[in-house]
Amino acid sequence: MKFLKTAAAAAISIALLAGCNDETTVNNPVAPVVPVDPVVPVDPVVPVTPTEPTSVRFGTYNLSFDRTTFEALVAEMQITAPEQEALMTKWFAGTLTEEELKVAEKVIQIRNVAAVIQTKRPAVLMMGEFNNDGLGENQDAIKGFRLNYLAVPQNGLGTTSAEKKMLEPIQFPFVENFSTNTGLLSEFDLDRNGTIALPGDAWGFGFYHGQYAFGLLSQYPIDTANVRTFQNFKWKDMPGETNPTITNCDDEKYTIPEGMKCGDEWYTAEAWAQKPLSSKNHVDAPILIPTEAGEKVVHLLLSHPTPPVFDTVTENNKMLNRAEIDFWNDYVANADYIYDDTGVKGGLALDASFVIMGDLNADPENGDGFLDSIQNLMSHERVNVVATGGIYAPNSFGSTECVALGDCGDTTYPDRITSTFGLRVDHAVPSSDLNITGSGVFWPATFEEGRLLMNDERVGKYGNGKDISSDHRLVWIDTEI
């Protein structure tokens, strides 16, 4: 953890950064954040000749920034540091109006998420539930997050802590936003309710195109020419996958839609032919890491599969979650059936290095989903199992305490859960050739510093989860490259 050395240094940093929001200073090297389309290095990239192995921290974090509109997230991200401070001064004094309190609580959440990132300082970060415009073209929200939150010292004890311990800002010169199937309206009645409308008839669940999307921040160049996306890969084209059928036939809670019967295929033939596998997107984003032996390519395999819950008369979501994870099992084995959005066929070369990153909505030991796909991934012959089930499986004291107190359910490995609902769903899964030197889940227990980043009953309705930061935790692995 890196801290500014003095309170004076923190104050100076805030003062310097406060001016970074007008158009004349956005390109100032002191706070190098500019619009990116889709990926633009903010700083000139200076060649590095390492003299020893490069240590790289890979992080995955579901930020829970799933706002009701993309514009709402943009507005929150564009609140400047001085404006945030004015809100927080009134929050501490208890003088906020009702409308100001709503804004202040969003600022608290974003600041706390930024403080978590500044605390653990990943060099590469997969950000789940960071809404975009659906196509990944509008950079306003991600730019605002970098400029007004990550590039500003945050309080490592928590935004709502009266005591201050200011963290060092963090910069990510390379950024990528990705298009998503969430909220992308299909032309079919996918939920079989007689109408075609959001969210139930989107290719991926969402109330607007771009909700629940994900993005990437990196301190290393992203090889944009070789990024592969699989947003349009069809579910039917994965070997062994079939159109879900009605199997829950006598449940008083869930009735079979009119005109259908037990055993019927859920999707029409036309809808099944078009149904994408990915509820959001599957992305292979290579990054370029300078090493003593030359430039090292590591493929970041990013996704956020649908949760295996909310099924009614079929097992649609369970089946899709399993298939979305199986895609990576097959991709790292270089399966030849796979094709990307440009039509290029095949998976990942068998000698390529990778880290599979994201909220996979699957726990290898517990939960409502089919466990075989995530178990196969965690034990895959191409995966470094020391980081999935061995001594470097990410863990925390906070998760253990949460289970012990009865607040996170019952689970097989309480030290490894990554969510407030008691499951290990957030993963950073490295290839077997990567040397793992450390890992963790950032979840402070009551006796550890930073607890107010996770729990503060004064904030929101519940004072935890999305009220205060996220209902997921930052998971990270350290590699020596």
Helices and strands as residue ranges (DSSP letters): H 7-18, G 19-21, E 55-65, H 70-77, H 81-93, H 98-120, E 124-130, H 140-145, I 146-150, E 174-177, E 215-218, G 224-226, E 228-229, G 235-237, H 269-274, E 282-291, E 294-303, H 316-331, E 353-359, H 372-378, G 385-387, H 397-404, G 414-416, E 426-430, E 435-441, G 451-453, G 465-467, E 475-480
